[in-house]
Amino acid sequence: MIELSVAGWVLAVIAAMAVGLAKGGLSMVAVLSVPLLSLVMSPVQAAGLLLPVYIVSDIGGLVAYWRDADWHVLCRLWPGALVGIWFGWLTASIVPVAGVEMIVGLIGLAFALNALLRRAAEGPPRPADWAKGSFWGTIAGYTSFVSHSGAAPFQVYVQPLRLSSMGYAGTATVFFAVVNAIKLVPYAALGQLSPQNLGAAAVLMPVALASVWLGVRLVRIMPAKAFYLFITWALLLVSIKLIWDGGSGLWG
């Protein structure tokens, strides 16, 4: 098992809680997991350690939400996601994680500011679109592969569709459950599912599962307007964090 300090294990537990809350329906929280663990290990190792935690948490999320997923939206996202995962695998050794974080952060920041300043979330719902779904699905698949940060591009496509709180949570849960399952193959091929990572992940899995339950409870009692306001502000804060991390990695 990976040897971590007390502070390192505290960060790992918080990261596992973030994963579980995301699978409970608060999807944007998960993007904090890899940056948190990157404070005590490399981002690549952090992503490998957390993938099994994501997989187990996905099971809890599926139990709670699979009936609420919008399959029309999912069918427009998954083909692009497969392309994004494949491209991430193909370029894993040459593309810096910091560059991906910067791009994702800038996209998320622009969308969140637009939603907050122009109240885009209060406008009429947009129909699901194949072209946009394929594009944002590709971005989400790629960024999810590189650093488990696919929630921001996913939200850019899905939030304007104005799904219900449960529909949004269910669609996000099912989408990323499939994406994470597919990622197991390239992650294993790249050596990121080492016995050390799997041992640490096993310790964190109960924490993540308990947090799934907490996330489900919060989504069920939160009004739709408050839910979308929460995830928009979460996207804004996470995007700023990603821009900071990406800039530090590229120019630090």
C-alpha positions as CSV (number, residue, x, y, z in Angstrom):
1,M,0.0,0.0,0.0
2,I,1.1,3.6,-0.7
3,E,2.8,5.2,2.3
4,L,1.2,8.5,3.2
5,S,1.6,10.9,6.1
6,V,-1.3,11.7,8.3
7,A,-2.0,14.8,6.3
8,G,-1.8,12.8,3.1
9,W,-4.4,10.4,4.4
10,V,-6.7,13.3,5.5
11,L,-6.5,14.7,1.9
12,A,-7.1,11.2,0.5
13,V,-10.3,10.8,2.6
14,I,-11.5,14.3,1.6
15,A,-10.9,13.3,-2.1
16,A,-12.8,10.1,-1.6
17,M,-15.7,12.1,0.0
18,A,-15.7,14.4,-3.1
19,V,-15.9,11.4,-5.4
20,G,-18.8,10.0,-3.4
21,L,-20.7,13.3,-3.2
22,A,-20.4,13.6,-7.0
23,K,-21.8,10.1,-7.6
24,G,-24.6,11.0,-5.2
25,G,-25.6,13.8,-7.7
26,L,-23.3,16.8,-6.9
27,S,-21.2,16.0,-10.0
28,M,-18.9,19.1,-10.0
29,V,-17.5,18.2,-6.6
30,A,-15.5,15.3,-8.0
31,V,-13.2,17.5,-10.0
32,L,-11.5,18.5,-6.7
33,S,-10.4,15.0,-6.0
34,V,-7.3,14.8,-8.2
35,P,-6.0,18.3,-7.4
36,L,-6.3,17.5,-3.6
37,L,-4.3,14.2,-3.9
38,S,-1.8,15.9,-6.2
39,L,-0.6,17.8,-3.1
40,V,0.9,14.6,-1.8
41,M,1.6,12.6,-5.0
42,S,1.9,13.0,-8.8
43,P,-1.3,13.8,-10.7
44,V,-0.9,10.6,-12.7
45,Q,-0.6,8.4,-9.6
46,A,-3.6,10.3,-8.0
47,A,-5.7,9.6,-11.0
48,G,-4.8,5.9,-11.0
49,L,-5.5,5.6,-7.3
50,L,-8.9,7.2,-7.5
51,L,-10.2,5.3,-10.5
52,P,-11.2,2.2,-8.5
53,V,-12.9,4.6,-6.0
54,Y,-14.8,6.1,-8.8
55,I,-15.9,2.7,-10.1
56,V,-17.2,1.5,-6.7
57,S,-18.9,4.9,-6.1
58,D,-20.5,4.6,-9.6
59,I,-22.2,1.4,-8.4
60,G,-23.8,3.3,-5.5
61,G,-24.8,6.1,-7.8
62,L,-26.4,3.7,-10.3
63,V,-28.5,2.1,-7.7
64,A,-29.9,5.5,-6.7
65,Y,-30.2,7.1,-10.1
66,W,-30.3,4.8,-13.1
67,R,-34.1,5.2,-13.5
68,D,-33.7,9.0,-13.7
69,A,-31.1,9.2,-16.5
70,D,-32.1,10.8,-19.8
71,W,-31.0,8.2,-22.4
72,H,-31.6,10.5,-25.4
73,V,-28.9,12.8,-23.9
74,L,-26.6,9.9,-23.1
75,C,-26.8,8.5,-26.6
76,R,-25.6,11.9,-27.9
77,L,-22.7,12.0,-25.5
78,W,-21.2,8.5,-25.4
79,P,-19.9,8.2,-29.0
80,G,-17.8,11.3,-28.5
81,A,-16.7,10.2,-25.1
82,L,-15.3,7.0,-26.6
83,V,-13.3,9.1,-29.1
84,G,-12.1,11.4,-26.2
85,I,-10.9,8.4,-24.1
86,W,-9.1,6.9,-27.1
87,F,-7.4,10.2,-27.8
88,G,-6.4,10.6,-24.2
89,W,-4.8,7.1,-24.2
90,L,-3.0,7.9,-27.5
91,T,-1.5,11.1,-26.2
92,A,-1.1,10.2,-22.5
93,S,2.7,10.4,-22.7
94,I,3.0,13.7,-24.5
95,V,0.2,16.0,-23.3
96,P,0.9,17.7,-20.0
97,V,-1.9,17.4,-17.4
98,A,-1.4,21.1,-16.6
99,G,-2.3,22.1,-20.1
100,V,-5.5,20.1,-20.0
101,E,-6.4,21.6,-16.6
102,M,-6.0,25.1,-18.0
103,I,-8.2,24.4,-21.0
104,V,-10.9,22.8,-18.9
105,G,-10.8,25.6,-16.4
106,L,-11.1,28.3,-19.1
107,I,-14.1,26.6,-20.7
108,G,-15.8,26.1,-17.3
109,L,-15.1,29.7,-16.2
110,A,-16.6,31.1,-19.4
111,F,-19.7,29.0,-19.1
112,A,-20.3,29.7,-15.4
113,L,-19.8,33.5,-15.8
114,N,-22.3,33.5,-18.8
115,A,-24.8,31.5,-16.7
116,L,-24.5,33.8,-13.7
117,L,-24.4,37.1,-15.5
118,R,-27.0,36.4,-18.1
119,R,-29.1,33.9,-16.1
120,A,-28.8,31.4,-18.9
121,A,-30.1,28.6,-16.6
122,E,-33.5,30.5,-16.4
123,G,-34.1,30.6,-20.1
124,P,-36.0,28.1,-22.2
125,P,-34.5,24.6,-22.3
126,R,-32.5,23.7,-25.4
127,P,-33.1,20.4,-27.3
128,A,-30.5,17.7,-27.2
129,D,-28.3,18.1,-30.2
130,W,-26.1,15.4,-31.9
131,A,-23.3,17.8,-33.0
132,K,-23.0,19.6,-29.7
133,G,-23.4,16.3,-27.8
134,S,-20.6,14.7,-29.8
135,F,-18.3,17.6,-29.3
136,W,-18.8,18.0,-25.6
137,G,-18.8,14.3,-25.1
138,T,-15.4,14.1,-26.7
139,I,-14.0,16.8,-24.5
140,A,-15.6,15.2,-21.4
141,G,-14.1,11.8,-22.3
142,Y,-10.7,13.2,-22.9
143,T,-10.5,15.3,-19.7
144,S,-12.0,12.5,-17.7
145,F,-9.3,10.2,-18.9
146,V,-6.5,12.6,-18.2
147,S,-7.5,14.0,-14.8
148,H,-11.1,12.8,-13.9
149,S,-12.2,16.4,-14.7
150,G,-14.9,15.6,-17.3
151,A,-17.7,17.2,-15.2
152,A,-17.2,20.7,-16.5
153,P,-17.5,20.0,-20.3
154,F,-20.4,17.6,-19.4
155,Q,-22.2,20.4,-17.6
156,V,-21.6,22.9,-20.4
157,Y,-23.6,20.6,-22.7
158,V,-26.3,19.3,-20.3
159,Q,-27.1,22.3,-18.1
160,P,-28.9,24.3,-20.9
161,L,-31.1,21.3,-21.5
162,R,-32.8,22.2,-18.2
163,L,-33.3,18.6,-16.9
164,S,-34.8,18.2,-13.5
165,S,-32.4,17.9,-10.5
166,M,-32.9,14.1,-10.5
167,G,-32.7,13.9,-14.2
168,Y,-29.4,15.8,-14.3
169,A,-28.0,13.7,-11.4
170,G,-29.1,10.5,-13.1
171,T,-27.7,11.4,-16.5
172,A,-24.3,12.5,-15.0
173,T,-24.1,9.3,-12.9
174,V,-24.8,6.9,-15.8
175,F,-22.6,8.8,-18.2
176,F,-19.6,8.8,-16.0
177,A,-20.2,5.2,-14.8
178,V,-19.8,4.0,-18.4
179,V,-16.9,6.3,-19.1
180,N,-15.0,5.2,-15.9
181,A,-15.6,1.5,-16.7
182,I,-14.1,2.0,-20.2
183,K,-11.1,3.8,-18.7
184,L,-10.1,0.7,-16.8
185,V,-8.6,-0.9,-19.9
186,P,-6.2,1.9,-20.9
187,Y,-5.4,2.7,-17.2
188,A,-4.4,-0.9,-16.7
189,A,-2.3,-0.9,-19.9
190,L,-0.5,2.3,-18.7
191,G,0.3,0.6,-15.3
192,Q,-1.8,3.0,-13.2
193,L,-3.7,0.2,-11.4
194,S,-0.7,-1.0,-9.4
195,P,-1.2,-3.1,-6.2
196,Q,-0.1,-0.1,-4.2
197,N,-2.8,2.1,-5.7
198,L,-5.5,-0.7,-5.4
199,G,-4.6,-1.2,-1.7
200,A,-5.0,2.5,-0.9
201,A,-8.2,2.7,-3.0
202,A,-9.7,-0.2,-1.0
203,V,-9.3,1.8,2.2
204,L,-11.0,4.8,0.7
205,M,-14.0,3.0,-0.9
206,P,-16.2,2.8,2.3
207,V,-15.7,6.6,2.7
208,A,-16.8,7.2,-0.9
209,L,-19.8,5.0,-0.6
210,A,-21.1,6.7,2.6
211,S,-20.7,10.0,0.8
212,V,-22.8,8.8,-2.2
213,W,-25.7,8.4,0.3
214,L,-25.1,11.9,1.6
215,G,-25.1,13.3,-1.9
216,V,-28.3,11.5,-2.8
217,R,-30.0,13.0,0.2
218,L,-28.9,16.5,-0.6
219,V,-30.1,16.3,-4.2
220,R,-33.5,14.9,-3.2
221,I,-34.3,17.8,-0.8
222,M,-32.7,20.7,-2.9
223,P,-35.1,22.7,-5.1
224,A,-34.2,22.7,-8.8
225,K,-33.4,26.4,-9.0
226,A,-31.1,26.1,-6.0
227,F,-29.5,22.9,-7.4
228,Y,-28.6,24.6,-10.7
229,L,-27.3,27.7,-8.9
230,F,-25.2,25.5,-6.7
231,I,-23.6,23.5,-9.6
232,T,-23.0,26.8,-11.5
233,W,-21.1,28.3,-8.6
234,A,-19.3,25.0,-8.0
235,L,-18.3,25.1,-11.7
236,L,-17.0,28.6,-11.3
237,L,-14.9,27.9,-8.2
238,V,-13.5,24.6,-9.6
239,S,-12.7,26.3,-12.9
240,I,-10.6,29.0,-11.1
241,K,-8.8,26.2,-9.2
242,L,-8.1,24.3,-12.5
243,I,-6.8,27.5,-14.1
244,W,-4.5,28.2,-11.1
245,D,-3.2,24.6,-11.1
246,G,-2.7,24.6,-14.9
247,G,-0.9,27.9,-14.9
248,S,1.3,26.8,-12.0
249,G,2.2,23.6,-13.8
250,L,2.9,25.3,-17.1
251,W,4.7,28.4,-15.9
252,G,5.6,27.7,-12.3
